[in-house]
Amino acid sequence: MIDTLLDRTIAPGYSRLGLALRKRRPGWPADPPRMDGQVVMVTGAASGLGLAAAQGFASLGATVLAVARNEERARDAEQAISGDVRGVACDVSSVAALRELAETVERLDVLVNNAGVMPGERSRSVDGVELTFATHVLGPFVLVQALAPVLEASAPARVINVTSGGMYTQALRAADLLSEQDEYNPKTFYARSKRAEVVLTEQLATRLAGTGVVVHSMHPGWADTPGIRDAMPGFRKVVGPILRNDAEGADTIVWLGAAPEPLQSTGKLWMDRAVRPTHYRFGADEDSVDTREELWRELERLAGAVV
Ligand SMILES: NC(=O)c1ccc[n+]([C@@H]2O[C@H](COP(=O)([O-])OP(=O)(O)OC[C@H]3O[C@@H](n4cnc5c(N)ncnc54)[C@H](OP(=O)(O)O)[C@@H]3O)[C@@H](O)[C@H]2O)c1
C-alpha cells in the first residue's frame, strides 16, 4: 500500500525520500551478488546515472565496457570508474556506429541502454532521425539486435533500457511516430521517445523469449545528474533538495543487471527494485496493437535505410 501510494503520488516516490522509505520496508530485495567474470556494457557511461551504474557493476567485480560519445568522453569514463573498465567511443544515435561497436564484443552478460538527451531545439542524428528518438529508441533497437547472438551465447543475459517517468504523460503518436508533423517541444518529444522505449522493451522481450535473454525497462525517479542540471534547471531549482544522488538513481539499474529476481520475468517496467505499471489511470492511454506494430516496422525501416 505505502509503496503504491509513493508511486502514484509521484513527487514523494520519485525523490530520495521514496527510495529511503522503500528500503526500510520489509521485503526490500537483497542487494545484488558479485559479478566476477561477467561483462557489462553501459551506454552514456561518462556522467550521471550511466557513470554511477558502471561504477556499481565494476564494484561487483564485472568487466565494464563504458560507452561514451567520443574518445575523449570514453577516457573520462575510464578514469572516473575504478575496477576492470574499458572506455569505448560510440555515438549511440548512429546506426552504423552501433553496428561497428557490436562487432567488437565477444561476450556480454548485461547491456544497459542508458544514454539520453533532451535537446533544446529539434536536432537530428547523423542518419537524419530526430535525436531523442534516435538515441532512446532506434539506438537500443539496433544495438540489441546486433548484439543478440553474443547475448544469447552468454545467456542468462539481460538488457536494461533506462526510460523516464515522464513517459506516463505520452502515448505513441500514431501515424507520426517520429513526430515530424508536430512542433518541437523538448519535454514532450523526450517523454514520447521514452514511452516508445518501454513499448520497444516489451517487443524485444517477446522476440527474445526462450533465448535466455531477458529485456526490462526501468525508470530512476529523479536524480541530480548533469543531464537534469543542463536540461531542466527550473525543475532542479524547485525539487533540488529532494533529488536522488547518482548512485541512488542507478540503484535499480545495477540490481536489475545482477540480482537473480529479474531473470524470472521479461518485458517489465521497474522502479526501486519493483515492477511498476506502464500506464497510470490519469496518464496517457494504452497504445493500440496497430500503433505498436507500426513502431516496430518504422524501426526496421530506419535501421534498414543505413547499409
Ligand atoms: N536524472 C534523472 O532524474 C532521470 C530521470 C528519468 C530518466 N533519466 C534517464 O537516465 C539516463 C541517464 O541520464 P542522466 O540523468 O544521467 O543524464 P546525463 O548525465 O546527461 O547522462 C547522459 C549520458 O548519455 C550520453 N549520451 C547522450 N547522447 C549520446 C550519444 N549519442 N552517444 C553516446 N553517449 C551519449 C551523454 O554524453 P555527454 O555527456 O558526452 O553528452 C551522457 O554521458 C537517460 O536515459 C535519461 O533520460 C534520468
The ligand as an ORCA input file, in Angstrom:
! r2SCAN-3c Opt
* xyz 0 1
  N      18.398     12.084    -13.919
  C      17.112     11.803    -13.859
  O      16.397     12.227    -12.933
  C      16.469     10.968    -14.905
  C      15.096     10.764    -14.826
  C      14.489      9.960    -15.773
  C      15.250      9.349    -16.749
  N      16.589      9.579    -16.810
  C      17.340      8.891    -17.877
  O      18.541      8.394    -17.355
  C      19.521      8.293    -18.397
  C      20.802      8.952    -17.928
  O      20.560     10.349    -17.799
  P      21.321     11.269    -16.759
  O      20.291     11.960    -15.961
  O      22.410     10.507    -16.104
  O      21.907     12.392    -17.764
  P      23.394     12.724    -18.242
  O      24.250     12.984    -17.085
  O      23.237     13.795    -19.262
  O      23.861     11.375    -18.934
  C      23.512     11.025    -20.235
  C      24.740     10.445    -20.886
  O      24.396      9.994    -22.200
  C      25.447     10.368    -23.058
  N      24.989     10.451    -24.435
  C      23.975     11.204    -24.924
  N      23.872     11.030    -26.246
  C      24.822     10.157    -26.599
  C      25.233      9.607    -27.839
  N      24.615      9.918    -28.995
  N      26.247      8.705    -27.845
  C      26.878      8.383    -26.696
  N      26.556      8.890    -25.498
  C      25.540      9.779    -25.454
  C      25.914     11.709    -22.541
  O      27.187     12.010    -23.050
  P      27.787     13.521    -22.996
  O      27.864     13.872    -21.538
  O      29.087     13.397    -23.652
  O      26.803     14.374    -23.724
  C      25.870     11.459    -21.045
  O      27.076     10.880    -20.602
  C      18.910      8.966    -19.616
  O      18.394      7.986    -20.490
  C      17.780      9.791    -19.026
  O      16.755     10.005    -19.948
  C      17.214     10.376    -15.914
*
